[in-house]
Amino acid sequence: MICALASAVCFGAASVLQAVATRAIAPGTGSGVDPGLLMRVLKQWRYLAGLALDGLGFLLQIVALKHIPIYAVGAALAGSLAVTAVIATRLLHIRLSRAEWTAIAVVCAGLAMVGLAAGAEGHESGSDALKWVLLAASVALLLVGAAGGRLPDKPRALVLGLGAGLGFGVVQVAVRLIDEYALTDLLTNPATYALLIGGGGAFLLLTSALQRGSVPTATAGLVLGETIAPALVGVLWLGDETREGLGWLALLGFAVAVAGALALARFGEAPVAESSAGEAPAA
């Protein structure tokens, strides 16, 4: 659980760095899957720093997924929005309302409940059919992103954000389905390709969703996609359980943490800092 929370801190800090970098470049073609957009933001040092933090967060996430249930890791990752909000108050001089501070407290309370109730990870390895379904889902996300990128801004942000969340959810499940690390085993495991396609596709969709359109809408879709679906897969197919008699507490804590994260959805990508006195406000 410590690794899951540390991963959330890394992801939350990365969001602030990537915020300024993403909004500082010219929009792309509007396509949901736009590799050119990703290449442009990679020229921004803040985005690269954010990617480094994302990489560290991913390693910590892998450790967490190998020891605690997916639903506990998912709840912790949703809490990264609270981290983003707090960091944004320092680095971007954004003031939080009383309601937003309350939402941060709600996220922390939910995570505490999940942490207390979480048992060990499930010991089911997952069937070969599940691995192939996961790979098919990762490819389908790219197709949905390509179609969703042509929608008007508001539905576009929701579709791409939800697609990105499901892509990160694919990564969570794929980590659990990879149990052999020899090169030949990795190359013959469909979950390996699901992880690569799902993770790469999620980054493309999220970058495009956050650059144009509603940040709260995109982030709400992201939180829902990366928490609920993977948690269900973990419980129903991978044997994730809670401590004896505390199933209700885990469910309540999960719901509370996600609800608090949704209340903080506008910090999925922190807004660009306000312009200095005398300058025209940013669009």
N, C-alpha and C positions, 0 to 999 in steps of 0.2 A: 504493500500500500504506500510505503514511503517512496518507492520508485515511481509509482503512478502519480503521486502528488508532485514529485520533482519534475516529471514529464510535463505535467500541466503547467508548472511554472515556466519551463522552457518554451512551450507552445504559446503561452500567454505573452511572454516578453517578445517572442518572434513576431506576433501579430502587430505590435506597436511599430517595430522596425519596418515590417513589410508594408504597413499602412502608408507611410510617407513615400516610400519607393514606388508603390503601385500607382498612387494618384499623381505622381510627378511626371509620368510619361504620357504620350499621346495615345488616345484610344486606338484599338486595332480595328479589324474588319467587322467586329460585332459577332463573330462566330464563337460558339461556346467552346470549341476545341481549337484554340489559336496558338500553335507553337511559337509563332512570331512574337506574340505578346510576351510569352515567357522569356524569350531571348532578349527582348528589350529591357525587361525589369532586371534581368541578370547583370546588366551593366551598372546597376545601382548598388553601391556598397552596402547600403542598409538592408537591401533585400538579401544580399549574400550573407550578411551577419545573421539575418533572420533564418536563412536556410541552415546555417551552422547550428543554431539553437534548435531548429527543427530536427536536425540529424541527431543531436544529443538526446533530445526528447524522445525520438523514435527508439534509440537504444534502450533508454530507461523503460519505455513502454513495452519493449520485447521482454525485458526481465520481469516486469509486472505481470504480463499476460501468461508467463510460464509458472506463476506461483499463486495468483488469485483469479477469481472468475472474471469473465469478460464484462459483466454488468458493473463490477466494482471499478474496473479500469475506465469504462465508458463514463461513469459518473464523475470520476476524477478529471477526465479530459474535458467534460462539460464545464467543470470548475475553472478551466483555463481562462474563461471569459472574465471571471472575477479578478484573476491576476492581471489581465489586460487592462481592466478598468482602473485598478489601483496604480499600475505603472503609468497609465495615461495621465493620471492626475499629477504625476511628478514630471514626466518628460514633455508632455504636450500641454501642460497647464490647463487641463480640463477639470471643471468642478463637478463633483457628483452631487446629485440631489439626495435628500433624505431617503426617498424611495429606493434609489440605487444602492446606497449604503445598506439599506435593509435587505435588498436582494442579495448582496454579497454575504451578509450574515446568514441568509437562508441557504445559500449554496454551501457554506461551511457547515451548517447544521446538518444538511442532507448528507454531505460527505462523511461526517462523523458517524451518522447512523449506518451508512453503508459499510464503513470500516469496521464498526462493532459487530455487524451481522454477517459479514462475508465469511464464507468458509474457504476451504482449499479449492483450487481449480478442479474442474471435472477431469476424470481420467479416460473419457471416451476419446479415441483418436480420430473419429469421423470416418465415414465411409468414402470409398473412391467416388461414388456418385456425388457426394457433397462437394468434393474437390472440383469435379468437373462443372457442377452447377455454379460454384463460386467463380470459376474462370469465365464461364458464359456470362455471368452477371457483370464481371469487370469489363468485358467487351461491350455489353449492352449499354453500360453507362456512357461510354464514349459516343455511341450512336445517339443516345438521348441528349447528351450535351451538344452535339452538332445540330440537332433539331431545335433544342431549347434556346440556343444562342441567337436564333432568328426571331424570337418572340419579342413583344414590347418589353420595356425595361422592368416593370414590376413582376409580371409572371416569369420573365427571363431570370431575374435574380433568385426567385423561389426555386425554379426548376434546376438551375445550375448549382445553387447552394445545397439543395437536397441531394443532387447527384454527387457533389463533392463529399457530402457527409456519408453517403452510402459507399463511396469509393474508399474513404478512410475506414469505414466499417468492414469492408472486404479485407483490408490490410490486417485489422485486428483478428478476424477469424482465420485468415491465412497463416498468421504466425502460429496459431494453435494447431493448425493442420500440418505444419512442417515439423516433423519429429526426428528426421534423419538429416545430417548436415554434410555427409559425404557428397562430393561433386556429382557423381552419377545419380545419387538419390535426389538431389536438388533439381537436376536437369530433367528427370523423369516424373517429377511431382507437379501436377497441374496447379497446386496451390502456390508454387513458386512464381509462376507466370501471372496468376491472379493477383499476387502481392505487387508485382512490378507494374502491371497494367492498371490495377486499381489505385495504387499510390500515385503513379504518374498522372493518370487521368484526373484524379481528385485535385492535384495541384493546378492543372490546367483549368479545370472548371471553376475552382475557387478564385483563382487569380482574375479570370474574366468576370466572374460574378461580382467581385468586390470593386472592380475598377469603375464599372458603370452600373446604375440601378441602385436599389435600396439595400444599404448595408444591413439594417436590422432584419429585413426579409430574407436575405441570403444567409445570414448567420443563424436565423431561426431554423431554416431548412437544414443547415449544416449540423446543428446540435441534434435535431431529431434524427437525421440520417445516421450519424455516427454513434448514437447511443442505443436507440430502441431496437433496431433490427439485429445488430450484433449480440445484444443481450439476450434476445429471444433465441438466436441460434445457439448461444452458449448453454442456456438452460434446457432447451428442448433436444438438442442433438449432441452436445459435448459433455453433458453431465454436471454442469456447474450447480452448486448447491449453496445453502446458507448454513450457519451454525444451527444446531438443533433448537427448534422452537422460535427462531428469530427470522423466519421468512417474511413475516409481516413488516418487521423493522427494515429489512433490506429493500422491500418493495416501496415502503413509505419514503425511506431515505433517497432512493433512486428518483422517485417522482418529485420530491422536494428539491433535489439538486438540479434536475433538468428544468423545473419550473423557474427556479432562481436564475439559471443560465439564460433562459428565454427572456426573462425580464431585463437581462443585461445584453440583449442581442446586438444593440447598436455598437457595442465594443468588440464585436467579432473582427472588425477592422477599425481601429481607433480613428476618429476624425483627424484631418490635417489640422495642425496647430493654427490658431487664429493669426491673421496678418497683423503686422505691427502698425502702430498709429500712423495715420496719414496714407496708408496703402489701401488700395481697393480690396475688399474682401474676396477671398477665393471662391470660385464657383462651387 
